[in-house]
Amino acid sequence: MLLKKSTSKKSTQVLDMQQEIINAAGQIYNYLAEKGEVSMSKMKKDLDLSGNFAEMGLGWLSREDKILYNQKARSISISLR
């Protein structure tokens, strides 16, 4: 039985989105390595990531156990582990 690699538009879109999330995670990681602990709102403003890619990038880094979160009154600050 011969299997074909899926090259459908949908699978390409999923891979493109995953790459965008990985790129966002890399930007966030480098930003936090340089800045240290910052508020989420400042990080999102400074990086100007489109759509929800800031949150998805943070999720990626959280899954990799790279991020610390600290609740401060009404805001959340983040830093690298």
C-alpha positions in Angstrom: 0.0 0.0 0.0 1.4 3.4 -1.0 0.7 6.3 1.3 0.6 9.9 0.0 1.8 12.8 2.0 -1.1 15.2 2.6 -0.6 18.5 0.8 -4.1 19.8 1.3 -4.7 23.5 1.8 -6.0 22.7 5.3 -2.8 20.9 6.4 -0.7 23.7 5.0 -2.7 26.3 7.0 -2.2 24.3 10.2 1.5 24.1 9.6 1.7 27.8 8.8 -0.2 28.6 12.0 2.0 26.3 14.1 5.1 28.0 12.6 3.6 31.4 13.5 3.1 30.2 17.1 6.7 28.9 17.3 7.9 32.3 15.9 5.9 34.1 18.5 7.2 31.9 21.3 10.8 32.6 20.1 10.2 36.3 20.1 8.7 36.2 23.6 11.5 34.0 24.9 14.2 36.4 23.5 12.3 39.4 24.8 12.0 38.0 28.4 15.7 36.9 28.3 16.6 40.5 27.6 14.0 42.3 29.8 13.5 40.0 32.7 10.1 40.1 34.5 7.5 42.2 32.7 3.8 42.6 32.7 1.9 40.7 30.0 0.3 43.9 28.7 3.8 45.6 28.3 5.2 42.5 26.6 2.2 42.3 24.2 2.5 46.0 23.4 6.2 45.9 22.9 6.2 42.8 20.7 3.1 43.8 18.7 2.3 40.2 17.8 -0.8 39.9 15.6 -4.0 38.2 16.6 -3.8 35.9 19.6 -0.2 34.9 18.9 1.1 36.4 22.1 -1.2 34.2 24.1 -0.5 31.1 21.9 3.3 31.7 22.1 3.0 32.0 25.9 1.0 28.8 25.9 3.7 27.1 23.9 6.4 28.3 26.3 4.3 27.3 29.3 3.9 23.8 27.9 7.6 23.6 27.6 7.8 24.8 31.3 9.9 27.9 30.4 7.6 30.6 31.9 6.8 31.8 35.4 3.6 33.7 36.0 3.2 36.2 38.9 -0.2 37.7 39.8 0.2 41.3 40.9 -3.0 43.0 41.9 -4.9 43.3 38.6 -2.0 42.4 36.3 0.0 39.3 35.5 3.8 39.5 35.1 5.8 36.9 33.4 9.5 35.9 33.3 11.6 33.0 32.2 12.2 30.1 34.6 
